[in-house]
Amino acid sequence: MNEQYGFRTVPFENVYVHHASGQHGRWFRQKNRIILFLDKSPASAEQEFEVGPGDETKTEASAVRKAISNGIRNENRLTDTIFTARHPERHGQPLQASEGTLVREWLEIRDRLVRPELQAVSRASATPAPSTPTAAQPRSTTSGVEAAGITTHIIPCILGLQDQGRTISFVQRYLRDLSRVECAALKKAGLMIVSCFEEGVKGHDATTMSYFTRAQGQRDARRGFTQAQAVGQPSGRPVYFAVDTDPDVSQRQAILDYVQGLSDGHAQYLADMRSQNKQPVNYAVGIYGSGCVLSWCQAQGIATWFWQAFAPGWCNNRNVWPGANIHTSGRDLPERCQWRLGHLEGWGNEGGW
């Protein structure tokens, strides 16, 4: 991963397609062809796209669409693949800040080729989600609490709680007021920490649709990931960003724009750390919201961790969303430990640290 810009270039023999059915494959350039080779394919194992004079961009767009149809929705991976196909002579060498022309080419591939194709797929699939999941989520195996403030003084009480017959194993905390001192206390008590970012002012926060723009996503990610690094959150763990409202299908694109901003903001955060001569930490994007919001974001491919809200009246929220890492299983009333602590359930993969 080129951490300064938020993208990576890899050798073509290591560019893999990952499909939900378990297919794997490679994509590379061979003279005037782009080859997409799948180890297993319901049709043919190999797809070739001829590149004629002046027709290279059209052919690359076809290759991007093919990759999307085979399960790749991550814009950085798609961009890396086209860039590597154009420049096999680099043998996967990561881009450097001094390579301004190549950096601009990578960004142009992303903005003018990959993103339009991803947006087209999103628009085509903009249909209401079913009222119930297509597959049942298994019974949860862990219990946690959602805490809106510093927990240091109530840790002994949290350790004494039970939910669904289980003791509490993780605590969700908002990064806005989380400190290293509290983190150390929670870890010493054997509790995992799950990070969430939700800020704003009344009338303009994650409870209002006007909040969800690409620019806001950039700001939130830049701030949220910086806060995560400040408290010592390790690499690869998610920060959950809140969609604390119930958008309908007509508002779907606004949510996806916001999540795209989160991806942009992650790259900006990495560049910020580099500019301060600090080693940045790569984090994952998590999303909190209704079942519909989680489905839209999963299809987009940027968010990879999912926390389902409780509100049973929200879109596709009557049942536990298949694939949820965390589910809010009950209201935060009555108070526990003299606090309003939300009831959370998980499956052992909550993204805690």
C-alpha positions in Angstrom: 0.0 0.0 0.0 1.3 3.4 -0.9 0.3 4.9 2.4 0.8 8.5 1.4 -1.8 8.4 -1.3 -4.0 5.6 -0.2 -3.4 3.3 -3.1 -1.1 0.5 -4.0 0.5 -1.0 -7.2 1.3 -4.7 -7.2 2.8 -7.2 -9.8 0.2 -8.4 -12.3 0.6 -12.0 -11.2 -0.6 -11.0 -7.7 -3.7 -9.1 -8.8 -6.5 -11.4 -7.8 -10.2 -11.4 -8.4 -12.2 -12.5 -5.4 -15.8 -13.5 -6.1 -18.5 -14.4 -3.7 -18.6 -17.9 -5.2 -14.9 -18.4 -4.3 -13.4 -17.7 -7.8 -9.9 -16.3 -8.0 -8.0 -15.1 -11.0 -5.4 -12.7 -12.4 -5.6 -9.7 -14.7 -2.7 -8.5 -16.7 -1.7 -6.9 -20.0 -0.2 -8.8 -22.8 0.9 -6.6 -25.8 -2.4 -5.3 -27.2 -4.7 -7.4 -24.9 -5.9 -7.2 -21.3 -6.3 -10.7 -20.0 -8.7 -11.6 -17.2 -8.0 -15.2 -16.1 -10.3 -16.8 -13.6 -9.3 -20.1 -12.0 -13.0 -21.1 -12.0 -15.7 -19.5 -14.2 -19.2 -20.5 -15.0 -18.5 -19.5 -18.6 -15.0 -19.4 -20.0 -11.9 -19.4 -17.8 -10.2 -16.7 -19.8 -11.5 -13.4 -21.1 -9.5 -11.3 -23.6 -10.2 -7.7 -24.5 -8.6 -6.5 -27.7 -7.0 -3.0 -27.6 -7.2 -1.3 -30.9 -5.7 2.0 -32.0 -7.5 4.8 -30.1 -9.7 2.2 -28.4 -7.7 1.6 -25.2 -9.9 3.5 -22.8 -13.1 1.7 -24.1 -11.4 -1.7 -23.6 -10.2 -0.8 -20.1 -13.7 0.2 -19.2 -14.9 -3.2 -20.4 -12.3 -4.9 -18.3 -13.4 -2.8 -15.2 -17.0 -3.8 -15.8 -16.0 -7.4 -16.0 -14.0 -7.3 -12.8 -17.0 -5.5 -11.0 -19.3 -8.3 -12.2 -16.9 -10.8 -10.7 -17.1 -9.3 -7.3 -14.4 -6.5 -7.1 -16.0 -3.3 -5.8 -12.9 -1.7 -4.2 -12.0 1.3 -6.3 -8.3 1.3 -5.3 -7.9 -2.4 -6.4 -9.6 -1.7 -9.7 -7.4 1.4 -10.3 -4.3 -0.6 -9.3 -5.2 -3.3 -11.8 -5.5 -0.9 -14.8 -2.4 1.0 -13.8 -0.4 -2.1 -13.5 -1.7 -3.4 -16.9 -0.5 -0.1 -18.4 2.9 -0.2 -16.8 4.1 -3.8 -16.6 7.7 -2.5 -16.8 7.3 -1.2 -13.2 6.9 -4.8 -11.8 4.6 -3.5 -9.1 7.0 -0.9 -7.7 5.0 1.4 -5.4 4.4 4.9 -6.6 6.4 7.6 -4.9 5.5 11.2 -4.2 8.2 12.4 -6.6 6.5 10.6 -9.5 4.0 13.3 -10.1 3.1 12.3 -13.7 2.3 8.7 -12.8 0.5 9.7 -9.6 -1.8 12.0 -11.7 -2.3 9.1 -14.2 -3.4 6.8 -11.3 -5.8 9.4 -10.1 -7.2 10.0 -13.6 -7.8 6.3 -14.0 -9.7 6.3 -10.7 -11.7 9.4 -11.3 -12.5 9.1 -15.0 -12.6 5.3 -15.5 -13.2 3.4 -12.3 -15.5 5.6 -10.4 -18.0 6.1 -13.3 -18.2 2.4 -13.8 -18.8 1.8 -10.0 -21.5 4.6 -10.0 -23.2 3.0 -13.0 -23.4 -0.3 -11.2 -24.8 1.5 -8.0 -27.5 3.3 -10.0 -28.5 0.1 -11.8 -28.9 -1.7 -8.5 -30.8 1.1 -6.7 -33.8 -0.9 -5.9 -35.6 -1.2 -2.5 -34.0 -3.8 -0.3 -36.3 -6.7 0.7 -38.1 -6.4 3.9 -36.4 -9.5 5.3 -32.9 -10.8 4.8 -32.4 -13.5 2.2 -30.4 -15.6 4.7 -30.6 -15.9 8.4 -27.8 -14.6 10.6 -26.7 -17.2 13.1 -27.3 -16.6 16.8 -24.9 -14.2 18.3 -22.0 -15.4 20.5 -20.8 -12.3 22.4 -22.3 -9.3 24.3 -21.1 -5.7 24.6 -22.2 -2.3 25.7 -22.4 1.0 23.9 -21.1 3.9 26.0 -21.4 7.5 25.1 -18.9 8.8 27.7 -15.8 7.9 29.6 -16.2 4.5 31.3 -13.2 4.3 33.6 -15.3 4.7 36.8 -17.9 2.1 35.8 -15.6 -0.7 34.5 -16.2 -2.9 37.7 -19.9 -2.5 37.2 -19.7 -3.4 33.4 -17.7 -6.5 34.3 -20.7 -7.6 36.5 -23.3 -7.2 33.8 -24.9 -10.0 31.8 -26.8 -9.8 28.5 -28.4 -12.9 26.9 -26.8 -14.9 29.6 -23.3 -13.8 28.7 -20.8 -11.5 30.4 -19.7 -8.3 28.6 -16.7 -8.8 26.4 -16.5 -5.5 24.4 -17.2 -1.9 24.9 -18.1 0.5 22.0 -16.6 3.9 22.6 -16.8 7.2 20.6 -13.3 8.5 19.6 -14.2 12.1 20.4 -13.5 11.6 24.1 -11.6 8.4 24.2 -8.1 8.6 25.8 -5.1 6.3 26.1 -5.7 6.2 29.9 -9.3 4.8 29.4 -8.0 2.3 26.7 -5.4 1.0 29.1 -8.1 0.6 31.9 -10.5 -1.3 29.6 -7.7 -3.6 28.3 -6.5 -4.3 31.8 -10.0 -5.4 32.7 -10.1 -7.8 29.7 -12.5 -5.7 27.7 -12.1 -5.2 23.9 -12.6 -1.6 22.6 -14.7 -1.0 19.5 -14.2 2.5 17.9 -16.9 4.7 16.5 -16.8 8.2 15.1 -19.9 10.4 15.3 -19.6 14.2 15.7 -21.5 17.3 14.6 -23.7 20.0 15.9 -27.4 20.0 16.5 -29.2 20.2 13.2 -26.1 19.1 11.3 -25.0 15.7 12.4 -25.4 12.0 11.5 -29.1 12.1 12.4 -29.9 14.4 9.4 -29.7 13.6 5.7 -28.1 17.0 4.9 -25.0 15.8 6.7 -24.2 13.1 4.2 -22.0 14.6 1.5 -18.7 13.5 0.1 -17.0 16.5 1.6 -18.3 15.6 5.1 -17.1 12.0 4.7 -13.6 13.3 3.9 -13.7 15.5 7.0 -15.0 12.8 9.3 -12.5 10.2 8.1 -9.6 12.5 8.4 -10.5 13.4 11.9 -11.7 9.9 13.0 -8.6 8.0 11.8 -6.3 10.7 13.3 -8.1 10.2 16.7 -7.8 6.4 16.4 -4.1 6.7 15.9 -3.8 9.1 18.8 -5.3 6.5 21.3 -3.2 3.7 19.9 -5.7 1.7 17.8 -3.8 -0.9 15.9 -3.7 -1.4 12.1 -6.5 -3.2 10.3 -9.1 -2.5 13.0 -12.2 -0.5 11.9 -13.6 2.8 12.8 -17.4 2.7 12.5 -18.9 5.8 11.0 -22.5 6.5 11.9 -25.5 6.8 9.6 -27.9 7.5 12.5 -31.0 8.1 10.4 -33.3 6.1 8.1 -32.7 7.2 4.4 -35.0 5.9 1.7 -33.9 4.6 -1.7 -34.0 8.0 -3.2 -31.4 9.1 -0.7 -29.1 6.2 -1.3 -26.6 8.0 -3.5 -26.0 10.6 -0.7 -25.0 7.8 1.6 -22.7 6.3 -1.0 -21.1 9.7 -1.7 -20.4 10.1 2.1 -18.8 6.7 2.2 -16.7 7.6 -0.9 -15.6 10.6 1.1 -14.5 8.3 3.9 -12.2 6.6 1.5 -10.8 9.9 0.3 -10.4 11.1 3.9 -8.4 7.9 4.8 -5.9 8.8 2.0 -5.8 12.4 3.3 -5.2 11.1 6.8 -2.3 9.0 5.6 -0.8 12.0 3.8 -1.2 14.1 6.9 0.8 11.7 9.0 3.5 11.5 6.4 3.8 15.3 6.3 4.3 15.3 10.1 7.0 12.7 9.8 4.8 10.2 11.6 4.3 6.6 10.6 0.6 6.3 9.6 -1.6 3.3 10.5 -3.9 1.7 8.0 -7.5 1.4 9.3 -10.7 -0.1 7.9 -14.0 1.6 7.3 -17.0 0.5 9.3 -20.6 1.7 8.9 -23.4 1.9 11.5 -26.9 2.1 10.1 -30.1 0.3 9.0 -30.1 -3.0 7.1 -30.6 -1.1 3.9 -27.7 1.2 4.5 -25.4 -1.7 5.3 -26.5 -3.5 2.1 -25.8 -0.4 -0.1 -22.4 0.1 1.5 -21.4 -3.5 1.2 -22.2 -3.5 -2.5 -20.1 -0.3 -2.9 -17.1 -2.2 -1.5 -15.5 0.6 0.6 -16.9 -0.3 4.0 -16.0 -3.8 5.2 -17.3 -3.8 8.8 -21.0 -3.4 9.6 -22.9 -2.5 12.7 -26.7 -2.7 12.5 -28.9 -0.2 14.4 -31.7 -1.3 16.6 -34.7 0.7 15.3 -37.1 -2.0 14.1 -39.0 0.5 11.9 -36.0 1.4 9.8 -35.4 0.0 6.3 -34.8 -3.8 6.3 -34.2 -3.7 10.1 -36.8 -6.1 11.5 -34.3 -9.0 11.5 -30.6 -9.1 12.1 -28.8 -8.2 8.8 -26.8 -11.1 7.4 -23.1 -10.3 7.7 -23.5 -7.9 10.7 -20.4 -7.7 12.9 -22.4 -5.9 15.6 -26.1 -5.6 16.2 -27.8 -3.3 18.7 -30.1 -5.8 20.2 -32.0 -3.5 22.7 -32.6 0.0 23.8 -30.3 1.7 26.4 -33.1 1.9 29.0 -33.5 1.1 31.8 -30.1 2.4 32.9 -27.4 0.0 33.9 -24.4 1.1 36.1 -26.4 4.4 36.5 -25.7 4.9 32.7 -27.6 4.5 29.5 -25.6 1.6 28.1 -26.8 0.2 24.8 -27.2 -3.5 24.4 -24.9 -4.9 21.7 -24.4 -8.4 20.4 -21.7 -9.8 18.2 -20.3 -12.9 16.6 -16.7 -12.8 17.7 -15.6 -10.5 14.9 -16.7 -7.1 16.1 -13.5 -5.3 15.2 -12.4 -4.8 18.7 -8.8 -4.2 19.9 
